[in-house]
Structure formats: C-alpha cells, structure tokens
Amino acid sequence: MFSNLYSFRLYIKKLPILLMVGTTLLMHIFMWFWLLWNIRPQEDSIFLHYTVLFGVDFSGPWHYILYLPIIGLVIFIINTLLGWILYQKDHLASYLLQAAAVFVHIFLVIVTLLLVFLNV
C-alpha cells in the first residue's frame, strides 16, 4: 500500500505546500512561545474561556492552556500526513488539507492571544 507513495521531500518542495506548511509552523511556534513566555506555572486557576454574555465561564489549572498548541500540532500532523498520502491521486485534496491546517492555526493564534490578554 505505501510502496508507491509520492516522495515526502518532493511533496514538501511544492511551492503551495511549502508556503502553507511554513506558515502553519511559524504560527505554531509563535503559539508555544507566546503562551510559555506569558503564562507561568502557578497554583491559582487561570481563565480559559470568556463570553460577552456571561464573562468568564471556565477556569482551570495553568497547564490546560497548553492544550491549544497541542491540538494545533495534532491537526497539523494529521493534515500533512493525509495530504502527502493523497497527493499522488488528488492534488486539490492535499492543498485543501494544508489550507485547513492554516485556517485552524489562524483561529488558534487569535484564541491564544486573547487568552493571554485575559489572564495577564
């Protein structure tokens, strides 16, 4: 099944894929840096969710905020692997999977910024 896969090095060297993977990785690195720089290990609970109607409605231990970049990493890895596997048969599906990873990471960066500003 995997003997006739497209080469991963050639897959990454395609310009659209390279741009989307690079953008996703930069946003992912930024999320880790921003969270670890601003949120320190602490005994107190931190705010994890805020709504305009109810205010802060979910708080918890500081390490719960690290689930955001972990979820982003899982989405990035799954989409990249699926895109690589599908690339030989359907280029468009591969591009859409990478674009979805970029799209998800844009929202994760926004949420990360807002959560840090809420807790600092």
C-alpha distances in whole Angstrom, upper triangle without the diagonal:
4,6,7,8,12,14,15,19,19,18,21,23,23,27,26,23,25,28,27,25,28,31,29,29,33,33,31,33,37,36,36,39,41,40,41,44,46,45,46,46,49,50,51,49,47,47,43,44,47,48,51,52,52,51,50,48,46,46,45,44,43,40,39,39,36,34,34,32,30,28,28,26,24,23,23,20,18,19,18,15,14,16,14,10,12,14,13,13,16,19,21,19,18,22,23,21,23,26,26,25,29,30,30,31,34,35,34,37,39,39,39,42,44,44,45,48,49,49,51
4,6,5,9,11,12,15,16,15,18,20,20,24,24,21,22,26,24,22,25,28,26,26,30,31,29,30,34,33,33,36,38,38,38,41,43,42,44,43,46,48,49,47,45,45,42,42,45,46,49,51,51,50,48,47,44,45,43,42,41,38,37,37,34,32,32,30,27,27,26,24,22,22,21,18,16,17,16,12,12,14,11,9,11,13,12,13,16,17,20,18,17,20,22,20,21,24,24,24,26,29,28,29,32,33,32,34,37,37,37,40,42,42,43,46,47,47,48
4,6,9,10,13,15,16,16,18,20,21,25,25,22,24,27,26,24,27,30,28,28,32,33,31,33,36,36,36,38,41,41,41,44,46,45,46,46,49,51,52,50,49,48,45,46,49,50,53,54,54,54,52,50,48,48,47,46,44,41,40,40,37,35,35,33,31,30,29,27,25,25,24,21,20,20,18,15,16,16,13,11,14,14,12,14,17,19,22,21,19,22,24,22,23,27,27,26,29,31,31,32,35,36,35,37,40,40,40,43,45,45,46,49,50,50,51
4,7,9,12,14,14,14,17,18,19,22,22,20,22,25,24,23,26,28,27,27,31,32,31,33,36,36,36,38,41,41,41,44,46,46,47,47,50,52,53,51,49,49,45,46,48,49,52,54,54,53,52,50,48,49,47,47,45,42,41,41,38,36,35,33,31,30,29,27,25,25,23,21,20,20,18,15,15,15,12,10,12,12,9,11,14,16,19,18,17,20,22,21,22,25,26,25,28,30,30,31,34,35,35,37,39,40,40,42,45,45,46,48,49,50,51
4,6,8,11,11,10,13,15,16,19,19,17,18,22,21,19,22,25,24,24,27,28,27,29,32,32,32,35,37,37,38,40,42,42,44,44,47,49,50,47,46,45,42,42,45,46,49,50,51,50,48,47,45,45,44,43,42,39,38,37,34,32,31,29,28,27,25,23,22,21,20,17,16,16,14,11,12,11,8,7,9,9,7,10,13,13,17,15,13,17,19,17,18,21,22,22,24,26,27,27,30,32,31,33,36,36,36,39,41,41,42,45,46,46,48
4,6,9,7,7,11,12,12,16,16,14,15,19,18,17,20,22,22,22,25,27,26,27,30,31,31,33,36,36,37,39,41,41,43,44,47,49,50,47,45,45,41,42,44,45,48,50,50,49,48,47,45,45,44,43,42,39,38,37,34,32,31,29,28,27,25,23,22,21,19,17,17,16,13,11,12,11,7,7,9,7,6,10,12,11,15,14,12,15,17,16,16,20,21,20,22,25,26,26,28,31,30,31,34,35,35,37,40,40,41,43,45,45,46
4,5,5,6,9,10,11,15,16,13,14,18,18,16,18,21,21,20,24,25,25,26,29,30,30,32,34,35,35,37,40,40,41,42,45,48,48,47,45,44,41,42,44,46,48,50,51,49,48,47,45,45,44,43,41,38,37,36,33,32,31,28,27,27,25,22,22,21,19,17,17,16,13,12,13,12,8,10,12,10,9,13,15,14,17,17,14,16,19,18,17,20,22,21,22,25,26,26,28,31,30,31,34,35,34,37,39,39,40,43,44,44,45
4,5,5,6,9,10,14,14,11,12,15,15,13,15,18,17,17,20,22,21,22,25,26,26,28,30,31,31,33,36,36,38,38,42,44,45,43,41,41,37,38,41,42,45,47,47,46,44,44,41,41,40,39,37,34,34,32,29,28,27,24,23,23,21,18,18,18,15,13,14,14,10,9,12,10,7,9,12,10,11,14,15,14,17,16,13,14,17,15,14,18,19,18,19,22,23,22,25,27,26,27,30,31,31,33,36,36,36,39,41,41,42
4,5,5,6,9,12,14,11,10,14,15,13,14,18,18,17,19,22,21,22,25,26,26,28,30,31,32,33,36,36,38,39,42,45,46,44,42,42,39,40,42,44,46,49,49,47,46,45,43,43,42,40,38,35,35,34,30,30,28,25,25,25,23,20,21,20,17,15,17,16,12,12,15,13,10,13,15,12,13,17,17,16,18,18,15,16,19,18,16,19,21,19,20,24,24,23,26,28,28,28,31,32,31,33,36,37,36,39,41,41,42
4,5,5,7,10,12,10,10,14,15,13,15,18,19,18,21,23,23,24,27,28,28,30,32,33,34,36,38,39,41,42,45,48,48,46,44,43,40,41,43,45,47,49,50,48,47,47,45,45,44,43,40,38,37,36,33,32,30,27,27,27,24,22,22,22,18,17,18,17,13,14,15,13,10,12,14,11,11,15,15,13,16,17,13,14,18,17,15,18,21,20,20,23,25,24,26,29,29,29,32,33,33,35,37,38,38,41,43,43,44
4,5,6,9,10,7,8,12,12,11,13,16,16,16,19,21,20,22,24,26,26,28,30,31,32,34,36,37,38,39,43,45,46,44,41,41,37,38,40,41,43,46,46,45,44,43,41,42,41,40,38,35,34,33,30,29,27,24,24,24,21,19,19,18,15,14,15,13,10,11,12,9,7,10,11,8,9,13,12,10,13,13,10,11,14,13,12,15,17,16,17,20,21,21,23,26,25,26,29,30,30,32,35,35,36,38,40,40,41
4,6,8,9,6,5,9,10,8,10,13,13,13,15,18,18,19,21,23,23,25,27,28,29,30,33,34,35,37,40,43,43,41,39,38,35,36,38,39,42,44,45,43,42,42,40,40,39,38,35,33,32,31,28,27,25,22,22,22,19,17,18,17,14,13,15,13,9,11,13,10,9,12,13,11,13,16,15,13,15,15,11,12,15,14,11,14,16,15,15,19,20,19,21,24,23,23,26,28,27,29,32,33,33,35,37,38,38
4,6,9,7,6,9,11,10,11,14,15,15,17,20,20,21,23,25,26,27,29,31,31,32,35,36,38,39,43,46,46,44,41,41,38,39,41,42,44,47,47,46,44,45,43,43,42,41,38,36,35,33,31,30,28,25,26,25,22,21,22,21,17,17,19,16,13,15,16,13,12,15,16,13,14,17,17,14,16,17,14,13,17,16,14,16,19,18,17,21,22,21,23,26,26,26,28,30,30,31,34,35,35,37,39,40,40
4,6,5,6,9,10,10,12,14,15,16,18,20,21,22,24,26,27,28,30,31,33,34,36,37,39,41,44,47,47,45,42,41,38,38,40,41,43,46,46,45,44,44,42,43,42,42,39,37,36,34,31,31,28,26,26,26,22,21,22,20,17,17,18,16,13,15,16,12,11,14,14,11,13,15,14,11,13,14,11,10,14,14,12,14,17,17,16,19,21,21,22,25,25,25,28,30,30,31,34,35,35,37,39,40,41
4,5,5,6,9,10,10,12,14,15,16,18,20,21,22,24,26,27,28,30,31,32,34,36,38,40,43,46,46,44,41,40,37,37,39,39,41,44,45,43,42,43,41,42,42,41,38,36,36,33,31,30,28,25,26,26,22,21,23,21,18,19,20,17,14,17,18,14,14,17,17,14,16,18,16,13,14,16,13,11,14,15,12,13,17,16,15,18,20,19,20,23,24,24,26,28,28,29,32,33,34,35,38,39,39
4,5,5,6,9,10,11,12,14,15,17,18,20,21,23,25,26,27,29,30,31,33,34,37,39,42,44,44,42,39,37,35,34,36,36,38,41,42,41,40,40,39,39,39,39,37,35,34,31,29,28,25,23,24,23,20,20,21,18,15,17,18,14,13,16,16,12,13,16,15,12,15,17,14,11,11,13,10,7,11,12,9,9,13,13,12,14,17,17,17,20,21,21,23,26,26,27,29,31,32,33,35,37,37
4,5,5,6,8,10,10,12,14,15,16,18,20,21,23,24,25,27,28,30,31,32,35,36,39,42,42,40,37,36,33,33,35,36,37,40,41,40,39,39,37,37,37,37,34,32,31,29,27,26,23,21,22,21,17,17,18,15,12,13,14,11,9,12,13,9,10,13,13,10,14,16,14,10,11,12,8,7,10,10,7,9,12,11,11,14,16,15,17,20,20,20,23,25,25,26,29,30,30,32,34,35,36
4,6,5,6,8,10,10,12,14,15,16,18,20,21,22,24,26,27,28,30,31,33,35,38,41,41,39,37,36,33,34,35,36,38,41,42,40,39,39,37,38,37,36,34,32,31,29,26,26,23,21,22,21,18,17,18,17,13,14,16,14,11,14,15,12,12,16,16,14,16,19,17,14,15,15,12,11,13,13,10,11,14,13,12,15,17,16,17,20,20,20,23,25,24,25,28,30,30,32,34,35,35
4,6,5,6,8,10,10,12,14,15,16,18,20,21,22,24,26,27,28,30,32,34,37,40,40,38,35,34,31,32,33,34,35,39,39,38,37,37,36,36,36,36,33,31,30,28,26,25,22,20,21,21,17,17,19,17,14,16,17,15,13,16,17,14,15,18,18,16,19,21,19,15,15,16,13,11,13,13,10,10,13,12,10,13,15,14,14,18,18,18,20,23,22,23,26,27,27,29,32,33,33
4,5,5,6,9,10,11,12,14,15,16,19,20,21,23,24,26,27,28,31,32,35,38,38,36,33,31,29,29,30,31,33,36,36,35,34,34,33,33,33,33,30,28,27,25,23,22,19,17,19,18,14,14,16,13,10,13,14,11,10,14,14,12,13,17,16,15,18,20,17,14,14,14,11,9,10,10,6,7,10,8,6,10,12,11,12,15,16,15,18,20,20,21,24,25,26,27,29,31,31
4,6,5,6,9,10,10,12,14,15,17,18,20,21,23,24,26,27,29,31,34,36,36,34,32,31,28,29,30,32,34,37,37,35,34,34,32,32,32,31,29,27,26,24,21,21,18,15,16,16,13,12,14,12,8,10,12,10,8,12,13,11,12,15,16,14,18,20,18,15,15,15,12,10,12,11,7,9,11,8,8,12,13,11,13,16,16,15,18,20,20,21,24,25,25,27,29,30,31
4,5,5,6,9,10,11,12,14,16,16,18,20,21,22,24,26,28,30,33,36,36,34,31,31,28,29,31,32,34,37,37,36,34,35,33,33,32,31,29,27,26,24,21,21,19,16,17,18,14,13,16,15,11,13,16,14,12,15,17,15,15,19,19,18,21,23,21,18,18,18,15,14,15,14,10,12,14,11,9,13,14,12,13,17,16,15,18,20,19,20,23,24,24,26,29,29,29
4,5,5,6,9,10,11,12,15,15,16,18,20,21,22,24,27,29,32,35,34,32,29,28,26,26,28,29,31,34,34,32,31,32,30,30,30,30,27,25,25,22,20,20,17,15,17,17,13,13,16,14,11,14,16,14,13,17,18,16,17,21,21,19,23,24,22,19,19,18,16,14,14,14,10,10,12,10,7,10,12,9,10,13,13,12,15,17,16,17,20,22,22,23,26,27,27
4,5,5,6,9,10,11,13,14,15,17,18,20,21,22,25,26,29,32,32,30,27,26,23,24,25,27,29,32,32,31,29,30,28,28,28,27,24,23,22,19,17,17,14,11,13,13,9,9,12,10,8,11,13,11,11,14,16,14,16,19,19,18,22,24,21,19,18,17,15,13,14,12,9,9,10,7,5,9,9,6,8,11,11,10,14,15,15,16,19,20,20,22,24,25,26
4,5,5,6,8,10,11,12,14,15,17,18,20,21,23,25,28,31,31,29,27,26,24,25,27,29,31,34,34,32,30,31,29,28,27,26,24,21,21,19,16,17,14,11,13,13,10,9,12,12,8,11,14,13,11,15,17,16,16,20,21,20,23,25,23,21,21,20,17,16,17,15,11,13,13,10,9,12,12,9,11,14,12,12,15,17,15,17,20,20,20,23,25,25,25
4,5,5,6,9,10,10,12,14,15,16,18,20,22,24,27,31,30,29,26,26,23,25,26,28,30,33,33,31,29,31,29,28,28,27,23,22,22,19,17,18,15,12,15,15,12,12,15,15,12,14,17,16,15,18,20,19,20,23,24,23,26,28,26,23,23,23,20,18,19,17,14,14,15,12,10,13,13,10,11,14,12,11,14,16,14,15,18,19,18,20,23,23,23
4,6,5,6,9,10,10,12,14,15,16,18,20,23,25,28,28,26,23,22,20,21,22,24,26,29,30,27,26,27,25,25,25,24,21,20,19,16,15,15,12,10,13,13,10,11,14,13,11,14,17,16,15,19,20,19,21,24,24,24,27,29,26,24,23,22,20,18,18,16,14,13,14,11,9,11,10,7,7,10,9,7,10,12,11,12,15,16,15,18,20,21,21
4,5,5,7,9,10,11,12,14,16,16,19,20,23,26,26,24,22,21,19,20,22,25,27,30,30,27,26,26,24,23,23,22,19,17,17,14,12,12,10,7,9,10,7,7,11,11,9,12,15,14,14,17,19,18,20,23,24,23,27,28,27,24,24,22,20,19,19,16,14,14,14,11,10,12,11,7,9,11,9,8,12,12,11,12,16,16,15,18,20,20,21
4,5,5,6,8,10,11,12,14,15,17,19,23,26,26,25,22,22,20,22,24,27,29,32,32,29,27,28,26,25,24,22,19,17,18,15,13,14,12,9,11,13,11,10,14,14,12,14,17,17,17,19,22,21,22,25,26,26,29,31,29,27,27,25,23,22,22,20,17,18,18,14,13,16,14,11,12,14,12,10,14,15,12,13,17,17,16,18,21,20,20
4,6,5,6,8,10,10,12,14,16,19,22,25,25,23,20,20,19,20,22,24,26,30,29,27,25,26,24,23,23,22,18,17,18,14,13,15,12,10,13,14,12,12,16,16,14,17,20,19,19,22,24,23,25,28,29,28,32,33,31,29,28,27,24,23,23,21,18,18,18,15,13,15,14,10,11,13,11,8,11,12,10,10,14,14,13,15,18,18,18
4,5,5,6,8,10,11,12,14,17,19,22,22,20,17,17,15,17,19,21,24,27,26,24,22,23,21,20,19,18,15,14,14,11,9,11,8,6,10,11,9,11,14,14,13,16,19,19,19,22,23,23,25,27,28,28,32,33,31,29,28,27,24,23,23,21,18,18,17,14,13,14,13,9,10,11,8,6,9,10,7,8,12,11,10,13,15,15,16
4,6,5,6,8,10,10,12,14,17,20,21,20,17,18,16,18,21,24,26,29,28,26,23,24,21,20,19,17,14,12,13,10,8,10,9,6,9,12,10,10,14,15,14,16,19,20,20,22,24,24,25,28,29,29,33,34,33,31,30,28,26,25,25,22,20,21,20,16,16,17,15,12,14,14,11,10,13,13,9,11,14,13,12,15,17,16,16
4,6,5,6,8,10,12,14,18,21,21,21,18,19,18,20,22,25,27,30,30,27,24,26,23,22,21,19,15,14,16,13,11,14,12,10,13,16,14,14,18,19,17,19,22,23,22,25,27,27,28,31,32,32,35,37,35,33,32,31,28,27,27,25,22,23,22,19,18,20,18,14,15,16,13,11,14,14,11,11,15,14,12,14,17,16,15
4,6,5,6,8,11,14,17,20,20,19,16,16,15,18,19,22,24,27,26,23,21,23,21,19,19,18,14,14,15,11,11,14,12,11,14,16,14,15,19,19,19,21,24,24,24,27,29,28,30,32,33,33,37,38,36,34,33,32,29,28,28,26,23,23,22,19,18,19,17,14,14,15,12,9,11,12,8,8,11,11,8,11,13,13,12
4,5,5,6,8,11,13,17,16,15,12,13,13,15,17,20,23,26,24,21,19,20,18,16,15,14,10,10,11,8,7,11,10,9,12,14,13,15,18,19,18,20,23,24,24,26,28,29,30,32,34,34,37,39,37,35,34,32,30,29,28,26,24,24,23,20,19,20,17,14,15,15,12,10,12,11,7,8,11,9,7,10,12,11,11
4,6,6,7,9,12,16,16,16,14,15,15,18,20,24,26,29,27,24,22,23,20,18,16,14,10,10,12,10,9,12,12,11,13,16,16,16,19,20,20,21,24,25,25,27,30,30,31,34,35,35,39,40,39,37,36,34,32,31,31,28,26,26,25,22,22,23,20,17,18,18,15,14,16,15,11,12,14,12,10,13,15,13,13
4,6,7,11,13,17,17,17,15,17,17,20,21,25,27,30,28,25,22,24,22,20,19,17,13,13,15,13,12,16,15,14,16,19,18,19,22,23,23,24,27,28,28,30,32,32,33,36,37,37,41,43,41,38,38,36,34,33,32,30,28,28,27,24,23,24,22,19,19,20,17,14,16,16,12,12,14,13,10,12,15,13,11
4,6,10,12,15,15,15,12,13,14,17,18,22,23,26,25,21,19,21,19,17,16,15,11,12,14,11,12,15,15,14,17,19,19,20,23,24,24,26,28,29,29,32,34,34,35,38,39,39,43,44,42,40,39,37,35,34,33,31,29,29,28,25,24,24,22,19,19,19,16,14,15,14,11,10,12,10,7,9,11,9,7
4,7,9,12,12,11,9,11,12,15,17,20,23,25,23,20,17,19,17,14,13,11,7,9,11,9,10,13,13,13,16,18,18,19,22,23,23,25,28,29,29,31,33,34,35,37,39,39,43,44,42,40,39,37,35,34,33,31,29,29,28,25,24,25,22,20,20,19,16,15,16,14,11,11,12,10,7,10,11,8,8
4,6,10,11,11,10,13,14,18,20,24,26,28,26,23,20,21,19,15,14,11,8,9,12,11,11,15,16,16,17,20,21,21,24,25,26,27,29,31,31,33,35,36,37,39,41,41,45,46,44,43,42,40,38,37,36,34,32,32,31,28,27,28,25,23,24,23,19,18,20,18,14,15,16,13,11,14,14,11,10
4,7,9,10,10,14,15,18,21,24,27,29,27,24,20,21,18,15,12,9,6,7,11,11,11,14,16,16,17,20,21,21,23,26,26,27,29,31,32,33,35,37,38,39,41,42,45,47,45,44,43,41,39,38,37,35,33,34,32,29,29,29,26,24,26,24,21,20,22,19,16,18,18,15,13,16,16,13,13
4,6,8,9,13,14,18,20,24,26,28,25,22,19,20,17,13,11,8,7,9,12,12,14,16,18,19,20,22,24,24,26,28,29,30,32,34,35,36,38,39,41,42,44,45,48,49,48,46,46,43,41,41,40,37,36,36,34,31,31,32,28,26,28,26,23,23,23,21,18,19,19,16,14,17,16,12,13
4,7,9,13,15,18,20,24,27,28,25,22,18,19,16,12,10,7,8,10,13,14,16,18,20,21,22,24,26,26,28,30,31,32,34,36,37,38,40,41,43,44,46,47,50,51,50,49,48,45,43,43,42,39,38,38,36,33,34,34,30,29,30,28,25,25,26,23,20,22,21,18,17,19,17,14,15
4,6,10,12,16,17,21,23,24,21,18,15,16,13,10,8,7,8,11,12,13,16,18,19,21,22,24,25,27,28,30,31,33,34,36,37,39,40,41,43,45,46,47,50,51,49,48,47,45,43,43,41,39,38,38,35,33,33,33,29,28,29,27,24,24,24,21,19,20,19,15,15,17,14,11,13
4,7,9,12,14,18,20,21,18,15,12,12,10,6,5,5,6,10,10,11,14,15,17,19,20,21,23,25,26,27,29,30,32,33,35,36,37,39,41,42,43,45,48,49,47,46,44,42,41,40,38,36,35,35,32,30,30,30,26,25,26,24,21,22,21,18,17,18,17,13,13,15,13,10,13
4,6,9,11,15,18,19,16,14,10,11,9,5,6,6,6,9,9,9,12,14,14,17,18,19,21,23,24,25,27,28,30,31,33,34,35,37,39,40,41,42,46,46,44,43,41,39,38,37,35,33,32,32,29,27,27,27,24,22,23,20,18,18,18,14,13,14,13,9,10,11,9,6,10
4,6,8,11,14,15,13,10,7,8,6,4,7,9,9,11,10,9,13,14,14,17,18,18,20,22,23,24,26,28,29,30,32,34,34,35,38,39,40,41,45,45,43,42,40,38,37,36,34,32,31,30,28,26,26,25,22,21,21,18,16,17,16,12,12,13,11,7,9,10,7,6,10
4,7,11,14,15,13,11,8,8,5,5,7,9,9,10,8,7,11,11,10,14,15,15,17,19,20,21,23,25,25,26,28,30,31,32,34,36,36,38,41,41,39,38,36,34,33,32,30,28,28,27,24,23,23,21,18,18,18,15,13,14,14,10,10,12,10,7,9,11,9,9,12
4,7,10,12,10,8,6,6,5,7,10,13,13,14,11,10,13,13,12,16,17,16,17,21,21,21,23,26,26,27,29,31,31,32,35,36,36,38,41,41,39,38,36,33,33,32,29,28,28,26,24,23,23,21,18,18,18,14,13,15,13,9,11,12,10,8,11,12,9,10,14
4,7,9,7,5,4,6,7,9,13,16,15,17,15,13,17,16,15,18,20,19,20,23,24,24,26,29,29,29,31,34,34,34,37,39,38,40,43,43,40,39,37,35,35,33,31,30,29,28,25,24,24,22,19,19,19,15,15,16,13,10,12,13,9,8,12,11,8,11,14
4,5,6,5,6,7,10,12,16,19,19,21,18,17,20,19,18,21,23,21,22,26,26,25,27,30,30,30,33,35,35,35,38,40,39,40,44,43,41,40,37,35,35,34,31,30,30,28,25,25,25,22,20,21,20,16,16,18,15,12,15,15,12,12,15,14,11,14,17
4,6,6,9,10,13,16,19,22,22,24,21,20,23,23,21,24,26,25,25,29,29,28,30,33,33,33,35,38,37,38,41,42,41,43,46,46,43,41,39,37,37,36,33,32,32,30,27,27,27,24,22,23,21,18,19,20,16,14,17,17,13,14,17,15,13,16,18
4,6,9,10,13,16,20,23,24,26,23,22,25,24,23,26,28,26,27,31,31,30,32,35,35,35,37,40,39,40,43,44,43,45,48,47,44,43,41,39,39,38,35,34,34,32,30,30,29,26,25,26,24,21,22,23,20,18,20,20,16,17,20,18,16,18,21
4,6,7,10,13,17,20,21,23,21,20,24,23,22,26,27,26,27,30,31,30,32,35,35,35,38,40,39,40,43,44,44,45,49,48,45,45,42,40,40,39,36,35,35,33,30,30,30,27,25,26,25,21,22,23,20,17,20,20,16,16,19,18,14,17,20
4,6,9,11,15,18,19,21,19,18,21,21,20,24,25,24,25,29,29,29,31,34,34,34,37,39,39,39,42,44,43,45,48,48,45,44,42,40,40,38,36,34,34,32,30,29,29,26,24,25,23,20,20,21,18,15,17,17,13,13,15,14,11,13,16
4,6,7,11,14,15,17,15,14,18,18,18,21,23,22,23,26,27,27,29,32,32,32,35,37,37,38,41,42,42,43,47,47,44,43,41,39,39,37,35,33,33,32,29,28,28,26,23,23,23,19,19,19,17,14,15,16,12,11,14,13,9,11,14
4,7,10,14,15,17,15,15,18,18,18,21,22,21,23,26,26,26,29,31,31,32,34,36,36,37,40,41,41,43,46,46,43,43,40,38,38,37,34,33,33,32,29,28,28,26,23,24,23,20,19,21,19,15,17,18,15,13,16,16,13,14,17
4,7,11,12,14,11,11,15,14,15,18,19,18,20,23,23,24,26,28,28,29,32,34,34,35,38,39,39,41,44,44,42,41,39,37,36,36,33,31,31,30,27,26,27,25,22,22,22,19,17,19,18,14,15,17,14,12,14,16,12,12,16
4,7,9,11,9,10,13,14,14,18,18,18,21,23,23,24,27,28,29,30,32,34,35,36,38,39,40,42,45,45,43,42,41,38,37,37,35,32,32,32,29,27,28,26,23,23,23,20,18,19,18,15,15,17,14,11,13,15,11,10,14
4,7,8,7,9,12,12,14,17,17,18,20,22,22,24,26,27,28,30,32,33,34,35,37,39,40,41,45,45,43,42,41,38,37,37,35,32,32,32,29,27,28,27,23,23,24,21,19,20,20,16,15,18,16,13,14,16,14,12,15
4,6,6,8,10,11,14,16,16,17,20,21,22,24,25,26,28,29,31,32,34,35,37,38,39,41,44,45,43,42,41,39,37,37,35,33,32,32,30,27,28,28,24,23,25,22,19,20,21,17,16,18,17,13,14,17,15,12,15
4,5,6,8,10,12,14,14,16,18,19,20,22,24,25,26,28,29,31,32,34,35,37,38,39,43,44,42,41,40,37,36,35,34,31,30,30,28,26,26,26,23,21,22,20,17,18,18,15,13,15,15,11,11,14,13,10,12
4,5,5,8,10,11,11,13,15,16,17,20,21,22,23,25,26,28,29,31,32,34,35,37,40,41,39,38,37,35,33,33,32,29,28,29,26,23,24,24,21,19,21,20,16,17,18,15,13,16,16,13,13,16,15,13,15
4,5,6,8,11,10,11,14,15,16,18,20,21,22,24,25,27,28,29,31,32,34,35,38,39,37,37,35,33,31,31,30,27,26,27,24,22,23,22,19,18,20,18,14,16,17,13,12,15,15,11,13,16,15,13,16
4,5,6,8,10,11,12,14,15,17,18,20,21,23,24,26,27,28,30,32,33,34,37,38,36,35,34,31,30,30,28,25,24,25,22,20,20,20,17,15,17,15,11,12,13,10,8,11,12,8,9,13,12,11,13
4,5,6,7,9,10,11,13,15,16,17,19,20,21,23,25,26,27,29,31,32,35,36,34,33,32,30,28,28,27,24,23,23,21,18,19,19,16,14,16,15,11,12,14,12,9,13,14,11,11,15,15,14,16
4,6,5,6,8,10,10,12,14,15,16,18,20,21,22,24,26,27,28,30,33,34,32,31,30,27,26,26,24,21,21,22,19,16,18,18,14,13,16,14,11,13,14,12,10,14,15,12,14,17,17,16,18
4,5,5,6,9,10,11,12,14,16,17,18,20,21,22,24,26,27,28,31,32,30,29,28,25,24,23,22,19,18,19,16,14,14,14,11,10,12,10,7,9,11,8,7,11,12,10,12,15,15,15,17
4,5,5,6,9,10,10,12,14,15,16,18,20,20,22,24,25,26,30,31,29,27,26,24,22,22,21,18,17,17,16,12,13,14,11,9,12,11,8,9,12,11,9,12,14,13,13,17,17,17,19
4,5,5,6,9,10,11,12,14,15,17,18,20,21,23,24,25,29,30,28,27,27,24,22,22,21,18,17,19,16,13,15,16,13,11,15,14,11,12,15,14,12,16,17,15,16,20,20,20,21
4,5,5,6,9,10,11,12,14,16,16,18,20,21,22,24,27,28,26,25,24,21,20,20,19,16,15,16,14,11,13,14,10,10,13,12,9,12,14,13,12,16,17,16,17,20,20,20,23
4,5,5,6,9,10,11,12,14,15,16,18,20,21,22,25,26,24,23,22,20,18,18,16,13,13,13,11,8,10,11,7,6,10,10,7,10,13,12,11,15,16,16,17,20,21,21,23
4,5,5,6,9,10,10,12,14,15,16,18,20,21,24,25,24,23,22,20,17,18,17,14,13,15,13,9,11,13,11,9,13,13,11,12,16,15,14,17,19,18,19,22,23,23,25
4,5,5,6,8,10,11,12,14,15,17,18,20,23,24,22,22,21,19,17,18,17,13,13,15,13,10,13,14,11,11,15,15,13,15,18,17,16,20,21,20,22,25,25,25,27
4,6,5,6,8,10,10,12,14,15,16,18,21,21,20,19,18,15,14,15,13,10,10,12,9,6,10,11,8,9,13,13,11,14,16,16,16,19,21,20,22,25,25,26,28
4,6,5,6,9,10,10,12,14,15,16,19,20,19,18,17,15,13,13,12,9,8,10,9,6,8,11,9,9,12,13,12,14,17,17,17,19,21,21,22,25,26,27,28
4,6,5,6,8,10,11,12,14,15,18,20,19,18,18,16,13,14,14,11,10,13,12,9,12,14,13,12,16,17,15,17,20,20,20,23,25,24,25,28,29,29,31
4,6,5,6,8,10,11,12,14,17,18,17,16,17,13,12,13,13,9,10,13,11,9,13,14,13,13,17,18,16,19,21,21,21,24,26,25,27,30,30,31,33
4,6,5,6,8,10,10,12,15,16,14,13,13,10,8,10,9,5,6,9,8,7,10,12,11,12,15,16,16,18,20,21,21,24,26,26,27,30,30,31,33
4,6,5,6,9,10,10,14,15,14,13,13,11,8,10,10,7,6,10,10,8,11,14,13,13,16,18,17,19,22,22,22,25,27,27,28,31,32,33,34
4,5,5,6,9,10,12,14,14,13,15,12,9,12,13,10,10,13,13,12,15,17,16,17,20,21,20,22,25,25,25,28,30,30,31,34,35,35,37
4,5,5,6,8,11,12,11,11,12,9,7,11,11,8,9,13,12,11,15,16,16,17,20,21,21,23,26,26,26,29,31,31,32,35,35,36,38
4,5,5,6,9,10,9,8,9,7,4,7,8,6,7,10,11,11,13,15,16,17,19,21,21,22,25,26,26,29,31,31,32,35,36,37,38
4,6,5,8,10,10,9,12,10,7,10,12,10,10,13,14,14,16,18,19,19,22,24,23,25,28,28,28,31,33,33,34,37,38,39,40
4,6,7,8,9,10,12,10,8,12,13,11,12,16,16,16,18,21,21,22,24,26,25,27,30,30,31,33,35,35,37,39,40,41,42
4,6,6,6,7,9,7,6,10,11,10,12,14,15,15,18,19,20,21,24,25,25,27,30,30,31,33,35,36,37,39,40,41,43
4,5,5,5,8,7,5,8,11,10,11,14,15,16,18,20,21,22,24,26,26,27,30,31,31,34,36,36,37,40,41,42,43
4,6,7,10,10,9,12,14,14,15,18,19,19,21,23,24,25,27,29,30,31,34,35,35,37,39,40,41,43,45,46,47
4,7,9,9,9,12,14,14,16,18,19,20,22,23,24,26,28,30,30,32,34,35,36,38,40,41,42,44,45,46,48
4,6,6,7,9,10,11,13,15,16,17,19,20,22,23,25,27,28,29,31,32,33,35,37,38,40,42,43,44,46
4,6,5,6,9,10,11,12,14,16,17,18,20,21,23,25,26,27,29,31,32,33,35,36,38,40,41,42,44
4,5,5,6,9,10,10,12,14,15,16,18,20,21,23,24,26,27,29,30,32,33,34,36,38,39,41,42
4,5,5,6,9,10,10,12,14,15,16,18,20,21,22,24,26,27,28,30,32,33,34,36,37,39,40
4,5,5,6,9,10,11,13,14,16,17,19,21,21,23,25,26,27,29,31,32,33,35,36,38,39
4,5,5,6,9,10,11,12,14,15,17,19,20,21,23,25,25,27,29,30,32,33,35,36,37
4,5,5,6,9,10,10,12,14,15,17,18,20,21,23,24,26,27,28,30,32,33,35,36
4,5,5,6,9,10,11,12,14,16,16,18,20,21,22,24,26,27,28,30,31,33,34
4,5,5,6,9,10,11,13,15,15,17,19,20,21,23,25,26,27,29,30,31,33
4,5,5,6,9,10,11,13,14,15,17,19,20,21,23,24,26,27,29,30,32
4,5,5,6,8,10,11,12,14,16,17,18,20,21,22,24,26,27,29,30
4,5,5,6,9,10,10,12,14,15,16,18,20,21,22,24,25,27,28
4,6,5,6,9,10,10,12,14,15,16,19,20,21,23,24,26,27
4,5,5,7,9,10,11,13,14,16,17,19,20,22,23,25,26
4,5,5,6,9,10,11,12,14,16,16,18,20,21,23,24
4,5,5,6,8,10,10,12,14,15,16,18,20,21,22
4,5,5,6,9,10,11,13,14,16,17,18,20,21
4,5,5,6,8,10,11,12,14,15,16,18,20
4,5,5,6,9,10,10,12,14,15,16,18
4,5,5,6,9,10,11,12,14,15,16
4,5,5,6,9,10,11,12,14,16
4,5,5,6,9,10,10,12,14
4,5,5,6,9,10,11,12
4,6,5,6,9,10,11
4,5,5,6,9,10
4,5,5,6,9
4,5,5,6
4,5,5
4,6
4
